Amino acid sequence: MKNTSSIQAQFGAHLKKLRLQSGLSQEAFADKCGLDRTYVSGIERGVRNPTLEVISVLGKGLDVDIKELFNF
Amino acid sequence: MKNTSSIQAQFGAHLKKLRLQSGLSQEAFADKCGLDRTYVSGIERGVRNPTLEVISVLGKGLDVDIKELFNF
């Protein structure tokens, strides 16, 4: 598999930006998604590798289309 | 976690469409990605839940930006 180590960092940074724009705290956002706050924190820091299902949940939690999460 | 069962099916169908447009067989595409053909088949059929890293590899294999994979 090709090296794509930066995709997690890019995705996480963009997710954090969108979350902050939405005015949600990390905890409020995690609760809305039904995910653990530490897991959301790890995604935002680019150290977790979320699945498609989780990515979909993150989009719903921000009330944005999933493709917006990749608009970076 | 909210129910998002259809996201895998939507993603897989769109991926297959893009692959066919690119003229790649499933096997040639899988080889290009460094993934097993049966795994790519499962993604296309919506029965696998690829991670962000794998999604990034799929985009590179099709020479498209990752956001194109969510343009459905």
N, CA and C atoms of all chains as a GROMACS GRO file, in nm:
protein
  432
    1MET      N    1   0.085  -0.119   0.000
    1MET     CA    2   0.000   0.000   0.000
    1MET      C    3   0.088   0.124   0.000
    2LYS      N    4   0.054   0.220  -0.083
    2LYS     CA    5   0.133   0.343  -0.090
    2LYS      C    6   0.130   0.418   0.043
    3ASN      N    7   0.233   0.499   0.063
    3ASN     CA    8   0.239   0.580   0.185
    3ASN      C    9   0.141   0.698   0.176
    4THR      N   10   0.052   0.706   0.270
    4THR     CA   11  -0.045   0.816   0.272
    4THR      C   12  -0.055   0.872   0.412
    5SER      N   13   0.060   0.872   0.483
    5SER     CA   14   0.057   0.908   0.624
    5SER      C   15  -0.001   1.046   0.649
    6SER      N   16   0.009   1.135   0.553
    6SER     CA   17  -0.037   1.271   0.580
    6SER      C   18  -0.188   1.285   0.570
    7ILE      N   19  -0.255   1.189   0.512
    7ILE     CA   20  -0.399   1.204   0.495
    7ILE      C   21  -0.470   1.215   0.630
    8GLN      N   22  -0.424   1.141   0.729
    8GLN     CA   23  -0.487   1.150   0.860
    8GLN      C   24  -0.469   1.289   0.920
    9ALA      N   25  -0.350   1.345   0.902
    9ALA     CA   26  -0.324   1.479   0.956
    9ALA      C   27  -0.409   1.584   0.884
   10GLN      N   28  -0.417   1.572   0.752
   10GLN     CA   29  -0.496   1.668   0.674
   10GLN      C   30  -0.644   1.658   0.712
   11PHE      N   31  -0.692   1.535   0.718
   11PHE     CA   32  -0.833   1.514   0.750
   11PHE      C   33  -0.864   1.567   0.890
   12GLY      N   34  -0.777   1.535   0.985
   12GLY     CA   35  -0.799   1.577   1.123
   12GLY      C   36  -0.800   1.728   1.140
   13ALA      N   37  -0.706   1.794   1.073
   13ALA     CA   38  -0.698   1.939   1.084
   13ALA      C   39  -0.823   2.004   1.025
   14HIS      N   40  -0.868   1.949   0.913
   14HIS     CA   41  -0.988   2.005   0.849
   14HIS      C   42  -1.113   1.980   0.934
   15LEU      N   43  -1.120   1.860   0.991
   15LEU     CA   44  -1.233   1.827   1.078
   15LEU      C   45  -1.239   1.923   1.196
   16LYS      N   46  -1.124   1.949   1.255
   16LYS     CA   47  -1.119   2.041   1.369
   16LYS      C   48  -1.167   2.180   1.328
   17LYS      N   49  -1.122   2.224   1.211
   17LYS     CA   50  -1.162   2.355   1.161
   17LYS      C   51  -1.315   2.363   1.147
   18LEU      N   52  -1.372   2.262   1.087
   18LEU     CA   53  -1.518   2.259   1.068
   18LEU      C   54  -1.591   2.254   1.202
   19ARG      N   55  -1.537   2.177   1.294
   19ARG     CA   56  -1.600   2.167   1.427
   19ARG      C   57  -1.597   2.302   1.496
   20LEU      N   58  -1.484   2.370   1.492
   20LEU     CA   59  -1.473   2.501   1.556
   20LEU      C   60  -1.568   2.601   1.490
   21GLN      N   61  -1.578   2.594   1.358
   21GLN     CA   62  -1.670   2.683   1.287
   21GLN      C   63  -1.815   2.658   1.331
   22SER      N   64  -1.843   2.533   1.364
   22SER     CA   65  -1.980   2.500   1.404
   22SER      C   66  -2.008   2.542   1.548
   23GLY      N   67  -1.903   2.580   1.620
   23GLY     CA   68  -1.920   2.625   1.758
   23GLY      C   69  -1.934   2.514   1.859
   24LEU      N   70  -1.905   2.390   1.816
   24LEU     CA   71  -1.916   2.276   1.908
   24LEU      C   72  -1.783   2.252   1.978
   25SER      N   73  -1.791   2.221   2.107
   25SER     CA   74  -1.671   2.175   2.177
   25SER      C   75  -1.643   2.032   2.130
   26GLN      N   76  -1.520   1.987   2.156
   26GLN     CA   77  -1.487   1.850   2.118
   26GLN      C   78  -1.581   1.752   2.189
   27GLU      N   79  -1.611   1.781   2.313
   27GLU     CA   80  -1.696   1.690   2.390
   27GLU      C   81  -1.840   1.690   2.337
   28ALA      N   82  -1.892   1.809   2.308
   28ALA     CA   83  -2.029   1.818   2.256
   28ALA      C   84  -2.038   1.748   2.120
   29PHE      N   85  -1.937   1.767   2.039
   29PHE     CA   86  -1.934   1.704   1.906
   29PHE      C   87  -1.926   1.552   1.920
   30ALA      N   88  -1.838   1.505   2.009
   30ALA     CA   89  -1.825   1.360   2.030
   30ALA      C   90  -1.957   1.301   2.078
   31ASP      N   91  -2.022   1.370   2.170
   31ASP     CA   92  -2.151   1.322   2.221
   31ASP      C   93  -2.254   1.314   2.109
   32LYS      N   94  -2.256   1.416   2.025
   32LYS     CA   95  -2.351   1.420   1.914
   32LYS      C   96  -2.330   1.302   1.819
   33CYS      N   97  -2.202   1.266   1.804
   33CYS     CA   98  -2.168   1.155   1.714
   33CYS      C   99  -2.182   1.018   1.781
   34GLY      N  100  -2.192   1.018   1.912
   34GLY     CA  101  -2.194   0.890   1.983
   34GLY      C  102  -2.055   0.827   1.987
   35LEU      N  103  -1.952   0.910   1.982
   35LEU     CA  104  -1.814   0.862   1.986
   35LEU      C  105  -1.748   0.911   2.114
   36ASP      N  106  -1.640   0.844   2.152
   36ASP     CA  107  -1.567   0.886   2.270
   36ASP      C  108  -1.485   1.013   2.239
   37ARG      N  109  -1.481   1.106   2.333
   37ARG     CA  110  -1.410   1.230   2.309
   37ARG      C  111  -1.263   1.206   2.277
   38THR      N  112  -1.203   1.108   2.343
   38THR     CA  113  -1.060   1.083   2.319
   38THR      C  114  -1.038   1.029   2.177
   39TYR      N  115  -1.137   0.960   2.126
   39TYR     CA  116  -1.126   0.909   1.989
   39TYR      C  117  -1.135   1.026   1.890
   40VAL      N  118  -1.230   1.114   1.913
   40VAL     CA  119  -1.243   1.234   1.827
   40VAL      C  120  -1.115   1.317   1.836
   41SER      N  121  -1.061   1.330   1.956
   41SER     CA  122  -0.936   1.404   1.974
   41SER      C  123  -0.825   1.341   1.890
   42GLY      N  124  -0.816   1.209   1.891
   42GLY     CA  125  -0.714   1.139   1.813
   42GLY      C  126  -0.731   1.158   1.664
   43ILE      N  127  -0.857   1.160   1.619
   43ILE     CA  128  -0.882   1.184   1.476
   43ILE      C  129  -0.836   1.326   1.441
   44GLU      N  130  -0.873   1.422   1.524
   44GLU     CA  131  -0.834   1.561   1.495
   44GLU      C  132  -0.683   1.580   1.495
   45ARG      N  133  -0.614   1.504   1.577
   45ARG     CA  134  -0.468   1.515   1.583
   45ARG      C  135  -0.399   1.431   1.476
   46GLY      N  136  -0.479   1.359   1.399
   46GLY     CA  137  -0.421   1.282   1.289
   46GLY      C  138  -0.354   1.153   1.330
   47VAL      N  139  -0.387   1.105   1.449
   47VAL     CA  140  -0.324   0.981   1.495
   47VAL      C  141  -0.420   0.862   1.490
   48ARG      N  142  -0.543   0.885   1.446
   48ARG     CA  143  -0.637   0.774   1.429
   48ARG      C  144  -0.674   0.764   1.281
   49ASN      N  145  -0.716   0.647   1.244
   49ASN     CA  146  -0.745   0.616   1.104
   49ASN      C  147  -0.892   0.573   1.094
   50PRO      N  148  -0.984   0.671   1.093
   50PRO     CA  149  -1.126   0.636   1.101
   50PRO      C  150  -1.176   0.560   0.977
   51THR      N  151  -1.273   0.477   0.998
   51THR     CA  152  -1.334   0.404   0.886
   51THR      C  153  -1.437   0.492   0.816
   52LEU      N  154  -1.478   0.444   0.700
   52LEU     CA  155  -1.582   0.511   0.622
   52LEU      C  156  -1.708   0.534   0.706
   53GLU      N  157  -1.748   0.434   0.784
   53GLU     CA  158  -1.868   0.449   0.868
   53GLU      C  159  -1.850   0.561   0.970
   54VAL      N  160  -1.733   0.566   1.031
   54VAL     CA  161  -1.706   0.672   1.130
   54VAL      C  162  -1.701   0.809   1.061
   55ILE      N  163  -1.639   0.814   0.945
   55ILE     CA  164  -1.632   0.940   0.870
   55ILE      C  165  -1.774   0.990   0.840
   56SER      N  166  -1.860   0.898   0.805
   56SER     CA  167  -2.000   0.935   0.778
   56SER      C  168  -2.067   0.991   0.903
   57VAL      N  169  -2.041   0.928   1.015
   57VAL     CA  170  -2.096   0.974   1.143
   57VAL      C  171  -2.044   1.115   1.178
   58LEU      N  172  -1.918   1.139   1.149
   58LEU     CA  173  -1.859   1.270   1.176
   58LEU      C  174  -1.929   1.377   1.092
   59GLY      N  175  -1.957   1.345   0.966
   59GLY     CA  176  -2.028   1.440   0.880
   59GLY      C  177  -2.167   1.470   0.933
   60LYS      N  178  -2.237   1.367   0.976
   60LYS     CA  179  -2.372   1.386   1.032
   60LYS      C  180  -2.366   1.470   1.160
   61GLY      N  181  -2.262   1.447   1.238
   61GLY     CA  182  -2.247   1.522   1.364
   61GLY      C  183  -2.226   1.670   1.340
   62LEU      N  184  -2.168   1.702   1.224
   62LEU     CA  185  -2.144   1.843   1.189
   62LEU      C  186  -2.254   1.895   1.098
   63ASP      N  187  -2.349   1.810   1.064
   63ASP     CA  188  -2.457   1.847   0.971
   63ASP      C  189  -2.402   1.894   0.837
   64VAL      N  190  -2.299   1.827   0.792
   64VAL     CA  191  -2.244   1.858   0.659
   64VAL      C  192  -2.239   1.731   0.576
   65ASP      N  193  -2.241   1.749   0.446
   65ASP     CA  194  -2.226   1.635   0.358
   65ASP      C  195  -2.086   1.577   0.376
   66ILE      N  196  -2.076   1.446   0.362
   66ILE     CA  197  -1.948   1.380   0.384
   66ILE      C  198  -1.838   1.439   0.296
   67LYS      N  199  -1.874   1.483   0.176
   67LYS     CA  200  -1.770   1.534   0.087
   67LYS      C  201  -1.706   1.664   0.140
   68GLU      N  202  -1.781   1.737   0.224
   68GLU     CA  203  -1.724   1.858   0.284
   68GLU      C  204  -1.604   1.825   0.374
   69LEU      N  205  -1.606   1.706   0.429
   69LEU     CA  206  -1.496   1.666   0.518
   69LEU      C  207  -1.365   1.649   0.441
   70PHE      N  208  -1.378   1.638   0.308
   70PHE     CA  209  -1.257   1.619   0.226
   70PHE      C  210  -1.224   1.743   0.143
   71ASN      N  211  -1.287   1.851   0.177
   71ASN     CA  212  -1.268   1.975   0.103
   71ASN      C  213  -1.148   2.052   0.158
   72PHE      N  214  -1.031   1.989   0.149
   72PHE     CA  215  -0.909   2.054   0.201
   72PHE      C  216  -0.798   2.050   0.097
   73MET      N  217  -2.348   0.503   1.802
   73MET     CA  218  -2.317   0.558   1.670
   73MET      C  219  -2.442   0.549   1.583
   74LYS      N  220  -2.469   0.655   1.511
   74LYS     CA  221  -2.588   0.655   1.426
   74LYS      C  222  -2.577   0.551   1.314
   75ASN      N  223  -2.689   0.510   1.264
   75ASN     CA  224  -2.690   0.412   1.156
   75ASN      C  225  -2.651   0.477   1.024
   76THR      N  226  -2.547   0.425   0.963
   76THR     CA  227  -2.501   0.479   0.835
   76THR      C  228  -2.474   0.365   0.739
   77SER      N  229  -2.554   0.259   0.753
   77SER     CA  230  -2.524   0.137   0.678
   77SER      C  231  -2.516   0.159   0.529
   78SER      N  232  -2.586   0.259   0.478
   78SER     CA  233  -2.587   0.275   0.333
   78SER      C  234  -2.462   0.344   0.280
   79ILE      N  235  -2.383   0.404   0.366
   79ILE     CA  236  -2.267   0.476   0.316
   79ILE      C  237  -2.170   0.381   0.244
   80GLN      N  238  -2.154   0.261   0.295
   80GLN     CA  239  -2.063   0.166   0.230
   80GLN      C  240  -2.114   0.131   0.089
   81ALA      N  241  -2.245   0.113   0.078
   81ALA     CA  242  -2.303   0.080  -0.053
   81ALA      C  243  -2.288   0.196  -0.150
   82GLN      N  244  -2.315   0.317  -0.101
   82GLN     CA  245  -2.302   0.435  -0.187
   82GLN      C  246  -2.158   0.455  -0.233
   83PHE      N  247  -2.068   0.445  -0.137
   83PHE     CA  248  -1.926   0.464  -0.168
   83PHE      C  249  -1.879   0.358  -0.267
   84GLY      N  250  -1.917   0.235  -0.242
   84GLY     CA  251  -1.873   0.125  -0.328
   84GLY      C  252  -1.925   0.137  -0.470
   85ALA      N  253  -2.051   0.175  -0.484
   85ALA     CA  254  -2.109   0.189  -0.618
   85ALA      C  255  -2.041   0.302  -0.694
   86HIS      N  256  -2.012   0.410  -0.621
   86HIS     CA  257  -1.946   0.523  -0.687
   86HIS      C  258  -1.803   0.487  -0.726
   87LEU      N  259  -1.734   0.418  -0.637
   87LEU     CA  260  -1.597   0.374  -0.667
   87LEU      C  261  -1.594   0.288  -0.792
   88LYS      N  262  -1.689   0.196  -0.801
   88LYS     CA  263  -1.695   0.106  -0.917
   88LYS      C  264  -1.718   0.186  -1.045
   89LYS      N  265  -1.806   0.284  -1.035
   89LYS     CA  266  -1.834   0.368  -1.152
   89LYS      C  267  -1.707   0.440  -1.198
   90LEU      N  268  -1.635   0.498  -1.102
   90LEU     CA  269  -1.511   0.569  -1.137
   90LEU      C  270  -1.407   0.474  -1.195
   91ARG      N  271  -1.398   0.354  -1.137
   91ARG     CA  272  -1.301   0.257  -1.188
   91ARG      C  273  -1.334   0.217  -1.331
   92LEU      N  274  -1.463   0.193  -1.357
   92LEU     CA  275  -1.502   0.154  -1.493
   92LEU      C  276  -1.475   0.268  -1.591
   93GLN      N  277  -1.501   0.391  -1.546
   93GLN     CA  278  -1.473   0.506  -1.632
   93GLN      C  279  -1.324   0.516  -1.664
   94SER      N  280  -1.242   0.474  -1.571
   94SER     CA  281  -1.097   0.483  -1.592
   94SER      C  282  -1.047   0.370  -1.682
   95GLY      N  283  -1.133   0.273  -1.709
   95GLY     CA  284  -1.095   0.162  -1.796
   95GLY      C  285  -1.013   0.054  -1.729
   96LEU      N  286  -1.004   0.060  -1.596
   96LEU     CA  287  -0.926  -0.041  -1.523
   96LEU      C  288  -1.014  -0.159  -1.484
   97SER      N  289  -0.960  -0.280  -1.500
   97SER     CA  290  -1.027  -0.397  -1.444
   97SER      C  291  -1.012  -0.391  -1.292
   98GLN      N  292  -1.094  -0.468  -1.223
   98GLN     CA  293  -1.084  -0.471  -1.076
   98GLN      C  294  -0.944  -0.518  -1.035
   99GLU      N  295  -0.891  -0.615  -1.109
   99GLU     CA  296  -0.760  -0.669  -1.075
   99GLU      C  297  -0.649  -0.567  -1.101
  100ALA      N  298  -0.656  -0.499  -1.214
  100ALA     CA  299  -0.553  -0.398  -1.245
  100ALA      C  300  -0.559  -0.284  -1.143
  101PHE      N  301  -0.680  -0.246  -1.108
  101PHE     CA  302  -0.696  -0.139  -1.009
  101PHE      C  303  -0.641  -0.182  -0.873
  102ALA      N  304  -0.676  -0.303  -0.831
  102ALA     CA  305  -0.627  -0.354  -0.702
  102ALA      C  306  -0.475  -0.359  -0.701
  103ASP      N  307  -0.416  -0.408  -0.811
  103ASP     CA  308  -0.269  -0.414  -0.820
  103ASP      C  309  -0.209  -0.275  -0.808
  104LYS      N  310  -0.270  -0.180  -0.876
  104LYS     CA  311  -0.219  -0.042  -0.873
  104LYS      C  312  -0.221   0.014  -0.731
  105CYS      N  313  -0.323  -0.025  -0.657
  105CYS     CA  314  -0.339   0.022  -0.519
  105CYS      C  315  -0.256  -0.058  -0.420
  106GLY      N  316  -0.209  -0.174  -0.463
  106GLY     CA  317  -0.140  -0.261  -0.368
  106GLY      C  318  -0.236  -0.328  -0.272
  107LEU      N  319  -0.360  -0.348  -0.317
  107LEU     CA  320  -0.462  -0.412  -0.234
  107LEU      C  321  -0.504  -0.544  -0.298
  108ASP      N  322  -0.561  -0.631  -0.220
  108ASP     CA  323  -0.608  -0.759  -0.273
  108ASP      C  324  -0.736  -0.737  -0.355
  109ARG      N  325  -0.745  -0.808  -0.467
  109ARG     CA  326  -0.863  -0.790  -0.552
  109ARG      C  327  -0.993  -0.821  -0.478
  110THR      N  328  -0.991  -0.920  -0.393
  110THR     CA  329  -1.114  -0.956  -0.321
  110THR      C  330  -1.154  -0.846  -0.221
  111TYR      N  331  -1.055  -0.775  -0.172
  111TYR     CA  332  -1.086  -0.663  -0.080
  111TYR      C  333  -1.150  -0.548  -0.158
  112VAL      N  334  -1.092  -0.518  -0.274
  112VAL     CA  335  -1.150  -0.413  -0.359
  112VAL      C  336  -1.293  -0.454  -0.400
  113SER      N  337  -1.310  -0.579  -0.433
  113SER     CA  338  -1.443  -0.630  -0.469
  113SER      C  339  -1.542  -0.606  -0.355
  114GLY      N  340  -1.498  -0.635  -0.233
  114GLY     CA  341  -1.585  -0.616  -0.117
  114GLY      C  342  -1.620  -0.469  -0.093
  115ILE      N  343  -1.523  -0.382  -0.119
  115ILE     CA  344  -1.551  -0.239  -0.105
  115ILE      C  345  -1.656  -0.198  -0.209
  116GLU      N  346  -1.636  -0.241  -0.331
  116GLU     CA  347  -1.729  -0.203  -0.439
  116GLU      C  348  -1.870  -0.257  -0.412
  117ARG      N  349  -1.877  -0.372  -0.348
  117ARG     CA  350  -2.009  -0.431  -0.318
  117ARG      C  351  -2.069  -0.374  -0.189
  118GLY      N  352  -1.995  -0.288  -0.124
  118GLY     CA  353  -2.049  -0.223  -0.004
  118GLY      C  354  -2.048  -0.309   0.121
  119VAL      N  355  -1.966  -0.414   0.118
  119VAL     CA  356  -1.961  -0.503   0.235
  119VAL      C  357  -1.834  -0.484   0.317
  120ARG      N  358  -1.748  -0.394   0.274
  120ARG     CA  359  -1.629  -0.363   0.352
  120ARG      C  360  -1.634  -0.217   0.395
  121ASN      N  361  -1.564  -0.190   0.503
  121ASN     CA  362  -1.566  -0.058   0.565
  121ASN      C  363  -1.424  -0.001   0.565
  122PRO      N  364  -1.379   0.053   0.450
  122PRO     CA  365  -1.238   0.094   0.438
  122PRO      C  366  -1.204   0.210   0.530
  123THR      N  367  -1.078   0.213   0.571
  123THR     CA  368  -1.031   0.323   0.654
  123THR      C  369  -0.993   0.443   0.566
  124LEU      N  370  -0.973   0.554   0.633
  124LEU     CA  371  -0.928   0.676   0.567
  124LEU      C  372  -0.802   0.652   0.484
  125GLU      N  373  -0.707   0.578   0.539
  125GLU     CA  374  -0.582   0.550   0.466
  125GLU      C  375  -0.611   0.470   0.339
  126VAL      N  376  -0.699   0.372   0.350
  126VAL     CA  377  -0.733   0.291   0.231
  126VAL      C  378  -0.808   0.376   0.130
  127ILE      N  379  -0.898   0.461   0.177
  127ILE     CA  380  -0.974   0.549   0.087
  127ILE      C  381  -0.876   0.639   0.010
  128SER      N  382  -0.774   0.686   0.080
  128SER     CA  383  -0.674   0.770   0.015
  128SER      C  384  -0.599   0.692  -0.094
  129VAL      N  385  -0.566   0.567  -0.063
  129VAL     CA  386  -0.498   0.481  -0.160
  129VAL      C  387  -0.587   0.456  -0.283
  130LEU      N  388  -0.716   0.439  -0.259
  130LEU     CA  389  -0.809   0.418  -0.371
  130LEU      C  390  -0.812   0.540  -0.463
  131GLY      N  391  -0.811   0.658  -0.402
  131GLY     CA  392  -0.809   0.781  -0.482
  131GLY      C  393  -0.683   0.790  -0.567
  132LYS      N  394  -0.569   0.759  -0.505
  132LYS     CA  395  -0.442   0.762  -0.580
  132LYS      C  396  -0.442   0.659  -0.692
  133GLY      N  397  -0.502   0.544  -0.665
  133GLY     CA  398  -0.507   0.438  -0.767
  133GLY      C  399  -0.589   0.480  -0.888
  134LEU      N  400  -0.684   0.567  -0.866
  134LEU     CA  401  -0.767   0.617  -0.977
  134LEU      C  402  -0.717   0.752  -1.028
  135ASP      N  403  -0.610   0.801  -0.970
  135ASP     CA  404  -0.557   0.934  -1.006
  135ASP      C  405  -0.662   1.043  -0.991
  136VAL      N  406  -0.742   1.033  -0.887
  136VAL     CA  407  -0.840   1.138  -0.859
  136VAL      C  408  -0.820   1.189  -0.716
  137ASP      N  409  -0.863   1.312  -0.693
  137ASP     CA  410  -0.858   1.366  -0.558
  137ASP      C  411  -0.956   1.284  -0.471
  138ILE      N  412  -0.919   1.270  -0.346
  138ILE     CA  413  -1.001   1.189  -0.256
  138ILE      C  414  -1.146   1.239  -0.250
  139LYS      N  415  -1.165   1.370  -0.265
  139LYS     CA  416  -1.302   1.421  -0.255
  139LYS      C  417  -1.390   1.372  -0.369
  140GLU      N  418  -1.328   1.338  -0.483
  140GLU     CA  419  -1.406   1.284  -0.596
  140GLU      C  420  -1.473   1.152  -0.559
  141LEU      N  421  -1.412   1.080  -0.467
  141LEU     CA  422  -1.468   0.950  -0.426
  141LEU      C  423  -1.600   0.968  -0.350
  142PHE      N  424  -1.624   1.091  -0.304
  142PHE     CA  425  -1.746   1.118  -0.227
  142PHE      C  426  -1.844   1.205  -0.304
  143ASN      N  427  -1.819   1.217  -0.432
  143ASN     CA  428  -1.903   1.302  -0.516
  143ASN      C  429  -2.023   1.221  -0.569
  144PHE      N  430  -2.103   1.171  -0.475
  144PHE     CA  431  -2.221   1.091  -0.514
  144PHE      C  432  -2.346   1.142  -0.445
   0.00000   0.00000   0.00000
